[in-house]
């Protein structure tokens, strides 16, 4: 035993005889600090999320129950919050621990909890038992999901809203063919290209870009996509807040704050997109509802409840519009509950639900046997993390689904040979009825959180209509979007999940050890559960058939955990350890451009900082993207050369856009905190990551009056 560990063990042994105590006020203070600094990753209920382990319940006690309370205080102080350990003060760390103890059932007794509290956590909660001393800390992260939900608390703003004097309703024709200066949909156009036809900012002029305006945004996970129509920006913030902003000056016109129940917010509350149609703005809320606001005033017009948020249902992605219908998926499907995950279509005028299509094959469905005999109530997963795309010519809505839950097949009582339809698939739905026209399952029986659930890009390639997507495994897929037939795929990065890829049929075969892995058995694979590819969307340049793909160079070791098959249980059911991919050195970020005709890379750029925004390409020959190290960069879309970069106040997140007002082109990009904060703090500790910094930065070229000034 090393001297430092021996000393720590001796100190803990000396203090173990003392009883644990804390005050109600201390626990209240800790609860407030927890909500501010911890709930984003560990959830407000302490039941954990995909980015932080549970801190309450049986799994928490299994991992921490026999260890001293002092060790939990010290572990929190040494590692939390991500990117800013030891920043809260010893009294706050002790108070947060008191909050954790109280949530787990311990009662306050009037004496403040001290940092040297030596009784075991289980004993502090149950009132008996000594602490285990000198145990080696477990390095796994465990995963669960949404928990109980607290009562609602309204937001308030003293800002006086104004009404837009001039607003042109957004028609189907505008959505299908937006004006060059508008950004009307999540990826600008309903085909998901993430491409702007503006070229005022180009290879020759990009070097002169300057800041036009900046707007501070609300705290939380900031993965916004601003929308711009006729000179007005509609900006979604964390906390289900939407603003209408003058897109040329940054002047706020109106603001709406949706009153959601606080614990309905998970993963710090990312809202990746909103939608606009007619005279309305549509938001999918944290508490599993869909709302419509008057785009002119910000007033609530209707609210439609899709599911019970107390069962864990929530949203991270917003809706899109197709055939005059508001199309929306849902999240929070890792828990066992009746019904499972689904996609809905709504009447934009009233919010009335027009149809509901399950992403889980249930009894009566011809594919329900793909769940290996698991009872319907215990078929979990099939979330839709990302908004879909729409083909107006074929009147089809395309969306990707995530994997079955729990993550590891053995944890869900299944085999990796059980396909578990319609998870991990591309679905093509009739937007008016919800009827499934076709599906394609990319990796049947997916068993290590390597979903193919991200953007669906609709392209025309040599006269053939295709739907293109990339999964966490880095595999680039091309399907015929008329009928879902496999066309081709290619590996955009190193992977070792699959021992065989059939390029004629599109079938993949896992390594044998992955298929045979049982509960408690480690699986080591590349890429990681964070990708490869993830929610950072691609951009498509139709003129050269080029897809620009952000990637992470990471690997993971995962162990499936036992999951109790009772209603309300479930969760992710995996413990994981993420590490840099072999050969990556400290270069964890990768941006690669692929020719979709040859399926060969045109260029490739690697760097230490991971790319944390989607890609934006423009007719100016540029591709813009932001990274962890606070840089917003412009790449030459043909060569991959960096032509311009600027360092902003915080890491860049969300989706950059380009738009025009009065003939002048602008670029906008969000910054601040993201759901990957725990990952990036651990994998890139050499990169400074400030707490907060949520803002929207907007750039333009110099004006003549700028020179006169």
C-alpha positions in Angstrom: 0.0 0.0 0.0 1.3 3.4 -1.0 2.1 5.8 1.9 -0.6 8.3 0.9 -3.3 5.6 0.8 -2.1 4.2 4.1 -2.4 7.6 5.7 -5.9 8.1 4.2 -6.9 4.7 5.5 -5.6 5.5 9.0 -7.4 8.8 9.1 -10.6 7.2 8.1 -10.2 4.4 10.6 -9.7 6.9 13.4 -12.9 8.8 12.5 -15.1 5.8 11.8 -16.4 5.6 15.4 -18.1 9.0 15.2 -21.8 9.0 14.4 -23.1 10.8 11.3 -25.2 13.9 11.7 -26.4 16.8 9.6 -28.9 19.6 9.9 -32.0 20.2 7.9 -30.7 23.6 6.9 -27.5 22.1 5.7 -29.4 19.6 3.6 -31.5 22.4 2.1 -28.4 24.4 1.3 -26.9 21.2 -0.3 -30.1 20.7 -2.3 -29.8 24.1 -3.8 -26.1 23.6 -4.6 -26.9 20.2 -6.1 -29.6 21.7 -8.3 -27.1 24.3 -9.6 -24.0 22.2 -10.0 -24.9 18.5 -10.1 -28.4 17.9 -11.4 -27.4 18.4 -15.0 -25.5 15.1 -15.0 -27.0 13.2 -12.1 -30.6 14.4 -12.5 -32.6 16.4 -10.0 -34.0 13.1 -8.5 -30.4 11.7 -8.1 -31.4 8.8 -10.3 -28.7 9.5 -12.8 -28.7 10.2 -16.5 -26.6 9.1 -19.5 -23.9 11.5 -18.3 -23.7 10.8 -14.6 -24.2 7.9 -12.2 -27.1 7.6 -9.8 -26.6 9.0 -6.3 -29.7 7.4 -4.7 -31.2 3.9 -4.6 -29.9 0.3 -4.7 -27.1 0.8 -7.3 -25.7 3.8 -5.4 -25.7 1.8 -2.2 -24.1 -1.2 -3.9 -21.2 1.0 -5.1 -20.9 3.3 -2.1 -22.8 1.8 0.8 -19.8 0.4 2.6 -17.5 3.3 2.1 -17.2 6.2 4.5 -19.2 9.4 4.1 -15.9 11.3 4.3 -14.8 9.5 1.1 -17.9 10.7 -0.8 -17.3 14.2 0.4 -13.7 14.0 -0.7 -14.5 12.4 -4.1 -17.0 15.2 -4.8 -14.5 17.8 -3.8 -11.7 16.3 -5.9 -13.7 15.8 -9.1 -16.8 18.0 -9.1 -18.1 20.0 -10.8 -16.6 18.7 -14.1 -13.9 21.1 -15.2 -13.9 23.0 -11.9 -13.1 20.6 -9.1 -12.6 22.0 -5.5 -14.3 25.2 -6.6 -17.3 25.2 -4.3 -15.8 25.2 -0.8 -15.7 22.5 1.8 -18.9 23.6 3.5 -20.8 23.2 0.2 -19.4 19.8 -0.6 -20.5 18.6 2.9 -23.9 20.2 2.4 -24.4 18.4 -1.0 -23.5 15.1 0.7 -26.0 15.9 3.4 -28.6 16.4 0.7 -27.6 13.0 -0.9 -27.9 11.3 2.5 -31.4 12.8 3.1 -32.7 11.8 -0.3 -31.5 8.3 0.5 -33.5 8.2 3.7 -31.2 9.6 6.4 -32.7 12.0 8.9 -31.2 15.3 10.1 -30.4 15.5 13.8 -29.4 19.1 14.4 -25.6 18.8 14.1 -23.8 19.8 10.9 -22.1 17.2 8.8 -18.3 17.4 8.9 -15.8 16.5 6.2 -14.2 13.8 8.4 -17.5 11.9 8.9 -16.4 8.3 9.0 -19.4 6.1 9.4 -20.3 4.1 6.3 -22.9 5.6 4.0 -25.2 2.6 4.5 -24.9 3.0 8.2 -25.6 6.7 8.0 -28.8 5.9 6.1 -29.9 2.8 8.0 -28.4 3.6 11.4 -25.9 0.6 11.7 -22.6 -0.8 10.5 -19.0 0.4 10.4 -17.3 1.9 7.4 -15.1 -0.2 5.1 -11.6 1.4 5.1 -9.0 1.7 2.4 -11.2 0.3 -0.4 -9.9 1.0 -3.9 -12.3 3.5 -5.6 -14.4 2.1 -8.4 -13.7 3.8 -11.7 -16.9 2.9 -13.5 -19.6 5.3 -14.4 -23.0 3.7 -14.0 -26.1 4.8 -16.0 -29.7 5.1 -15.2 -32.4 7.5 -16.3 -35.1 9.9 -15.2 -36.6 9.6 -11.8 -39.4 11.2 -9.7 -40.6 14.7 -10.7 -41.0 17.6 -8.3 -43.8 20.2 -8.4 -43.8 22.9 -11.1 -42.2 26.3 -10.5 -43.0 29.2 -12.8 -40.3 31.3 -14.4 -40.8 35.1 -14.5 -39.2 37.9 -16.5 -39.5 41.6 -15.9 -38.9 42.3 -19.6 -41.9 43.9 -21.4 -42.7 42.0 -24.5 -43.6 43.9 -27.7 -45.5 42.6 -30.7 -43.9 42.3 -34.2 -45.4 44.9 -36.5 -44.7 42.9 -39.6 -44.7 39.1 -39.9 -45.1 37.0 -43.0 -46.7 33.6 -42.2 -44.5 30.6 -43.1 -46.2 28.5 -45.7 -45.5 25.0 -46.9 -44.0 26.5 -50.1 -41.5 28.6 -48.0 -40.5 25.6 -45.9 -40.0 23.5 -49.0 -37.9 26.2 -50.8 -36.7 28.9 -48.3 -35.6 32.3 -49.4 -31.7 32.3 -49.4 -31.5 34.6 -46.4 -33.9 32.6 -44.2 -33.1 29.6 -41.9 -36.5 28.1 -41.5 -35.8 24.6 -40.3 -33.4 22.8 -37.9 -31.0 22.2 -40.8 -32.4 25.1 -42.8 -34.1 23.0 -45.4 -36.4 20.0 -44.7 -33.9 17.7 -46.5 -31.4 18.2 -43.6 -28.5 19.6 -45.6 -27.3 22.2 -43.1 -26.2 24.3 -46.1 -26.6 28.0 -46.8 -26.8 29.3 -50.4 -25.3 32.7 -49.3 -21.8 33.5 -50.6 -21.1 37.1 -49.5 -18.8 35.5 -46.8 -16.4 33.4 -48.9 -12.8 32.2 -49.2 -11.7 35.8 -50.1 -13.7 37.7 -47.4 -13.9 35.4 -44.4 -10.6 36.7 -43.0 -12.3 40.1 -42.3 -15.3 38.8 -40.3 -16.1 40.8 -37.2 -18.5 40.5 -34.3 -21.9 42.0 -35.1 -23.6 41.4 -31.8 -23.7 38.9 -28.9 -26.6 37.9 -26.6 -26.2 36.2 -23.2 -28.4 33.1 -23.0 -29.9 31.3 -20.0 -27.9 28.7 -18.1 -28.1 25.0 -19.0 -27.1 22.7 -21.8 -27.0 25.0 -24.8 -27.5 23.1 -28.0 -29.8 25.6 -29.8 -30.5 26.1 -33.4 -31.7 29.6 -34.1 -34.3 30.0 -36.8 -34.5 33.2 -38.9 -37.4 34.4 -41.0 -37.8 37.8 -42.6 -35.1 39.4 -40.4 -36.5 37.9 -37.1 -34.6 35.3 -35.2 -36.4 32.8 -33.0 -33.9 31.6 -30.4 -34.5 28.7 -28.1 -32.7 28.7 -24.7 -32.2 26.2 -22.0 -35.1 26.1 -19.6 -37.7 26.0 -22.4 -37.3 29.7 -23.1 -37.9 31.2 -26.5 -37.0 34.7 -27.7 -37.8 36.7 -30.8 -34.8 38.8 -31.7 -34.0 41.4 -34.4 -31.5 39.3 -36.4 -29.4 42.3 -37.5 -29.0 44.0 -34.1 -29.7 41.5 -31.4 -32.5 43.5 -29.9 -34.9 41.3 -28.0 -38.6 41.8 -29.1 -40.4 39.2 -26.9 -39.6 36.3 -24.6 -41.6 33.4 -23.4 -40.7 31.1 -20.5 -42.6 27.8 -20.3 -43.4 26.8 -16.7 -42.2 23.2 -16.5 -41.8 21.0 -13.4 -38.1 21.4 -12.4 -37.3 17.7 -12.3 -38.7 17.1 -15.8 -35.4 18.6 -17.0 -32.7 16.1 -17.7 -29.1 16.3 -19.0 -29.2 20.1 -18.1 -32.1 20.5 -20.5 -30.9 20.6 -24.1 -33.5 21.7 -26.6 -31.9 21.2 -30.0 -34.6 22.8 -32.2 -37.9 24.5 -32.5 -40.2 24.8 -35.6 -42.1 27.7 -37.2 -45.1 27.4 -39.5 -47.9 29.8 -40.3 -47.9 32.4 -37.5 -46.7 29.9 -34.9 -43.6 28.8 -33.1 -43.6 25.2 -31.8 -41.7 23.9 -28.8 -41.4 20.3 -27.5 -41.1 20.8 -23.7 -39.2 19.1 -20.9 -42.5 17.7 -19.5 -43.5 15.8 -22.6 -45.9 18.4 -24.0 -46.0 20.2 -27.3 -46.9 23.9 -27.3 -47.5 26.6 -29.9 -46.8 30.3 -29.5 -47.9 33.3 -31.5 -44.8 34.2 -33.5 -45.8 37.8 -33.4 -46.2 38.2 -29.7 -44.9 35.1 -27.9 -48.3 34.4 -26.4 -49.2 30.7 -25.7 -51.9 29.5 -28.2 -52.2 25.9 -27.2 -50.6 23.0 -25.2 -50.9 19.3 -26.1 -49.7 16.8 -23.5 -48.1 13.8 -25.3 -47.2 11.7 -22.2 -46.7 11.7 -18.4 -43.4 13.3 -17.6 -43.6 11.5 -14.2 -42.8 8.3 -16.0 -39.6 9.9 -17.3 -40.9 11.0 -20.7 -39.2 14.2 -22.0 -37.9 15.9 -25.1 -34.4 16.9 -26.3 -35.3 17.4 -30.0 -38.1 19.6 -31.3 -40.6 19.1 -34.1 -40.4 19.7 -37.8 -43.3 20.4 -40.2 -44.3 18.0 -43.0 -47.4 18.1 -45.2 -48.8 20.7 -42.8 -48.5 18.4 -39.7 -46.3 19.0 -36.6 -44.1 15.9 -36.4 -42.4 15.1 -33.1 -40.6 12.2 -31.4 -40.0 11.7 -27.7 -37.3 10.7 -25.2 -37.1 9.2 -21.7 -37.9 5.7 -22.9 -35.3 3.9 -20.9 -37.7 3.1 -18.0 -40.2 0.3 -18.0 -43.7 1.6 -18.5 -46.8 0.9 -20.6 -46.6 2.0 -24.1 -42.9 2.6 -24.7 -41.6 5.2 -27.1 -43.5 6.7 -30.1 -43.7 9.4 -32.7 -46.8 11.7 -33.1 -48.3 14.0 -35.6 -50.3 17.1 -34.5 -52.7 19.6 -36.0 -50.8 23.0 -36.1 -53.9 25.0 -35.5 -55.2 23.2 -32.3 -52.4 20.8 -31.2 -54.8 17.9 -31.5 -52.9 14.6 -31.8 -53.7 13.2 -35.2 -51.8 9.9 -34.9 -49.3 8.0 -32.8 -46.8 5.4 -34.1 -44.9 3.2 -31.7 -41.2 2.8 -32.3 -41.5 -0.6 -30.4 -43.0 -3.6 -32.1 -45.9 -4.6 -29.8 -48.4 -7.4 -29.9 -50.3 -7.3 -33.1 -47.3 -6.0 -35.0 -45.9 -8.5 -37.5 -42.4 -7.9 -36.0 -43.3 -8.2 -32.3 -41.4 -11.5 -32.2 -38.1 -9.6 -32.7 -38.1 -8.9 -29.0 -37.2 -12.4 -28.0 -40.4 -13.1 -25.9 -39.9 -10.1 -23.6 -43.2 -8.9 -22.2 -44.4 -5.7 -23.9 -44.1 -3.6 -20.7 -40.4 -4.4 -20.6 -39.6 -3.4 -24.2 -37.8 -0.1 -23.7 -35.8 2.3 -25.8 -36.5 3.5 -29.4 -36.1 7.2 -28.4 -35.8 9.8 -31.1 -33.0 12.2 -30.0 -32.8 14.2 -33.2 -35.5 15.8 -35.4 -36.2 14.1 -38.7 -36.3 15.2 -42.4 -39.2 15.5 -44.9 -39.4 14.7 -48.6 -42.2 16.9 -50.0 -42.2 15.2 -53.4 -42.8 11.8 -51.9 -44.6 13.0 -48.8 -42.5 10.9 -46.5 -41.1 11.8 -43.0 -37.8 10.2 -42.2 -36.5 9.8 -38.6 -33.9 7.8 -36.8 -34.6 5.7 -33.6 -32.1 4.8 -30.9 -31.2 1.4 -29.5 -33.2 -0.9 -27.2 -32.8 -0.3 -23.5 -31.0 -1.3 -21.3 -28.0 -0.9 -23.4 -26.5 -4.4 -23.2 -28.7 -7.2 -24.6 -28.1 -9.5 -21.6 -29.2 -6.7 -19.2 -32.6 -6.5 -21.0 -33.0 -10.3 -20.8 -32.4 -10.7 -24.6 -29.7 -11.8 -27.0 -27.8 -9.6 -29.4 -29.4 -11.8 -32.1 -32.9 -10.5 -31.1 -33.4 -7.6 -33.5 -35.7 -5.5 -31.2 -37.6 -3.7 -33.9 -38.0 -0.8 -34.6 -35.1 0.4 -32.6 -31.8 1.6 -34.2 -33.6 2.1 -37.5 -34.5 4.6 -40.1 -38.3 4.9 -40.3 -40.2 6.4 -43.3 -43.7 7.5 -42.2 -46.7 9.1 -43.9 -46.9 12.5 -42.2 -50.7 12.6 -42.4 -51.4 9.2 -40.9 -48.2 8.0 -39.2 -48.3 4.8 -41.3 -44.9 3.2 -41.5 -44.1 3.0 -45.2 -40.8 1.2 -44.7 -38.1 0.7 -42.1 -34.4 -0.2 -42.2 -32.7 -1.5 -39.1 -29.0 -0.7 -39.3 -27.7 -2.9 -36.4 -30.2 -5.5 -35.3 -30.0 -6.2 -31.6 -27.6 -3.3 -30.9 -25.9 -4.1 -27.6 -23.4 -1.5 -26.6 -25.0 2.0 -27.1 -23.8 2.5 -30.6 -27.1 3.8 -32.0 -27.7 5.1 -35.5 -30.2 7.6 -34.3 -29.0 11.0 -35.7 -29.8 13.3 -38.7 -31.3 11.8 -41.9 -29.9 13.8 -44.9 -31.9 13.5 -48.1 -29.8 13.7 -51.3 -30.2 13.1 -55.0 -27.2 11.2 -56.4 -27.1 10.6 -60.1 -30.9 10.7 -60.3 -31.4 8.3 -57.3 -33.1 9.6 -54.2 -31.1 8.6 -51.1 -31.3 9.0 -47.3 -27.9 9.3 -45.7 -26.9 8.9 -42.0 -24.0 8.2 -39.8 -24.1 6.3 -36.5 -22.0 6.4 -33.3 -19.9 3.6 -34.8 -18.8 6.0 -37.6 -20.4 3.9 -40.4 -21.9 6.1 -43.2 -25.1 4.6 -44.6 -26.8 5.2 -48.0 -30.4 3.9 -48.4 -32.9 4.3 -51.3 -35.4 6.6 -49.7 -38.2 5.4 -51.9 -38.3 1.9 -50.3 -35.5 1.7 -47.8 -33.3 -0.6 -49.8 -29.7 -0.8 -48.8 -27.4 1.0 -51.3 -23.9 1.2 -49.7 -22.0 1.9 -46.5 -18.4 2.8 -45.5 -16.4 3.2 -42.3 -15.4 6.8 -41.7 -13.1 5.9 -38.8 -11.5 2.9 -37.2 -14.0 0.5 -35.5 -13.7 -3.0 -34.0 -17.3 -3.8 -33.1 -18.0 -5.7 -36.3 -16.0 -8.7 -37.6 -17.8 -8.7 -40.9 -19.4 -6.0 -43.0 -21.3 -7.3 -46.1 -21.1 -4.5 -48.7 -23.6 -6.3 -50.9 -26.4 -6.7 -48.4 -25.6 -4.1 -45.7 -25.6 -6.8 -43.0 -23.1 -6.4 -40.1 -21.9 -9.1 -37.7 -20.7 -8.3 -34.2 -17.5 -9.9 -32.8 -18.4 -13.2 -31.1 -17.4 -11.9 -27.6 -19.8 -9.0 -27.9 -22.7 -11.4 -28.9 -21.8 -13.7 -26.0 -21.2 -11.1 -23.3 -23.3 -11.7 -20.2 -24.2 -9.4 -17.3 -21.1 -8.4 -15.5 -18.7 -9.2 -18.4 -16.7 -6.4 -19.9 -16.9 -5.4 -23.6 -14.1 -3.2 -25.0 -14.8 -1.5 -28.3 -14.0 1.5 -30.6 -15.5 4.0 -31.1 -17.2 4.9 -27.8 -20.7 5.5 -26.6 -20.2 9.2 -27.4 -19.1 8.4 -30.9 -17.7 8.3 -33.5 -20.5 10.5 -34.7 -23.1 11.9 -32.3 -25.7 14.8 -32.3 -23.2 17.2 -33.9 -24.9 17.2 -37.3 -23.2 16.8 -40.7 -23.6 19.3 -43.6 -24.1 18.4 -47.2 -22.7 20.2 -50.3 -24.8 19.1 -53.2 -22.6 20.7 -55.9 -19.8 18.3 -55.1 -21.8 15.5 -53.3 -19.7 16.1 -50.2 -20.8 15.2 -46.7 -18.8 16.9 -43.9 -18.9 14.7 -40.7 -17.8 15.7 -37.2 -16.4 12.7 -35.2 -14.9 11.9 -31.8 -11.8 9.6 -31.6 -12.7 7.6 -28.4 -13.2 4.0 -27.3 -15.1 2.5 -24.4 -15.1 -0.5 -22.0 -18.7 -1.4 -20.9 -20.1 -3.8 -18.4 -23.8 -4.7 -18.5 -25.4 -4.6 -15.1 -28.4 -6.6 -13.7 -31.7 -4.7 -14.2 -34.8 -5.6 -12.2 -37.7 -6.3 -14.5 -40.4 -4.4 -12.7 -42.5 -1.4 -13.7 -40.6 1.9 -13.2 -37.2 0.1 -13.3 -35.1 -0.4 -16.3 -32.6 2.4 -17.2 -29.5 2.3 -19.3 -28.0 -0.6 -17.3 -24.4 -0.2 -18.2 -21.2 0.8 -16.5 -18.6 2.3 -18.8 -15.0 3.7 -19.0 -14.2 5.9 -21.9 -10.7 6.4 -23.2 -8.8 7.9 -26.2 -8.7 5.7 -29.3 -5.4 4.0 -29.9 -3.1 6.1 -32.1 -5.1 9.3 -31.5 -2.6 10.8 -29.1 -4.3 13.8 -27.7 -6.1 14.5 -31.0 -9.7 13.5 -30.1 -11.5 15.8 -32.6 -11.9 14.8 -36.2 -13.6 16.5 -39.1 -13.8 14.5 -42.4 -15.3 15.3 -45.8 -16.6 12.3 -47.8 -17.5 12.1 -51.5 -20.8 10.3 -51.5 -20.2 9.0 -55.0 -16.9 7.2 -54.4 -17.4 6.9 -50.6 -13.8 8.1 -50.2 -12.6 10.9 -48.0 -11.8 14.2 -49.7 -10.0 15.6 -46.7 -9.5 14.9 -43.0 -8.6 17.2 -40.1 -7.7 16.1 -36.6 -7.1 18.3 -33.5 -6.9 17.9 -29.7 -10.3 19.6 -29.1 -13.5 17.7 -29.9 -15.9 19.4 -32.3 -19.1 20.2 -30.3 -21.3 21.9 -32.9 -22.9 20.7 -36.0 -21.2 21.6 -39.3 -22.5 24.5 -41.5 -21.4 24.7 -45.1 -22.1 27.6 -47.5 -22.0 28.5 -51.2 -19.0 30.7 -50.3 -16.9 27.5 -50.3 -16.7 27.4 -46.5 -17.6 25.0 -43.7 -18.0 26.4 -40.2 -17.8 24.5 -37.0 -17.0 25.1 -33.3 -15.0 23.1 -30.8 -14.3 22.5 -27.1 -11.3 24.9 -27.0 -13.7 27.9 -27.7 -12.7 28.2 -31.4 -15.2 29.0 -34.2 -13.4 27.9 -37.4 -13.9 28.2 -41.1 -12.6 25.4 -43.3 -12.1 25.5 -47.1 -14.9 23.0 -48.1 -12.7 21.7 -51.0 -9.4 21.2 -49.2 -10.0 21.2 -45.4 -7.6 24.2 -44.9 -8.4 26.4 -42.0 -9.1 29.9 -43.4 -10.3 31.7 -40.3 -10.8 31.2 -36.6 -11.8 33.2 -33.6 -11.8 32.3 -29.9 -15.0 32.9 -28.0 -15.9 33.0 -24.3 -16.8 29.4 -23.8 -16.9 26.1 -25.7 -19.1 26.2 -28.8 -22.3 24.0 -28.8 -25.4 23.6 -30.8 -25.8 24.4 -34.5 -24.3 27.4 -36.3 -26.4 29.0 -39.0 -26.1 31.6 -41.7 -28.8 34.1 -42.7 -29.2 37.6 -44.4 -31.0 40.8 -43.4 -31.2 43.6 -46.0 -28.7 41.9 -48.2 -26.1 41.4 -45.5 -24.9 37.9 -44.6 -24.5 36.9 -40.9 -23.2 33.9 -39.1 -24.6 32.8 -35.6 -23.2 30.2 -33.2 -24.2 29.3 -29.6 -21.6 28.8 -26.8 -21.7 27.5 -23.3 -22.3 24.3 -21.5 -23.2 21.0 -23.1 -24.2 17.5 -22.1 -20.7 16.3 -22.7 -19.2 18.4 -19.9 -18.3 15.3 -17.8 -16.8 13.6 -20.8 -14.7 16.5 -22.0 -13.5 17.4 -18.5 -12.1 13.9 -18.1 -10.8 13.3 -21.6 -9.3 16.8 -22.2 -8.3 18.2 -18.8 -5.6 20.3 -20.5 -8.4 22.4 -22.1 -9.9 25.1 -20.0 -13.7 24.8 -19.8 -15.4 27.6 -18.0 -18.6 27.1 -16.1 -21.4 28.9 -17.9 -20.7 31.2 -20.8 -24.0 30.6 -22.5 -24.3 33.1 -25.3 -25.1 33.6 -29.0 -22.3 35.2 -31.1 -23.2 36.7 -34.4 -20.6 37.8 -37.1 -20.7 39.8 -40.3 -18.3 41.4 -42.8 -17.1 45.0 -42.2 -19.3 47.8 -43.4 -18.1 51.0 -45.0 -19.2 53.0 -41.9 -17.1 50.6 -39.8 -14.0 51.9 -41.7 -15.1 55.5 -41.2 -15.4 54.9 -37.4 
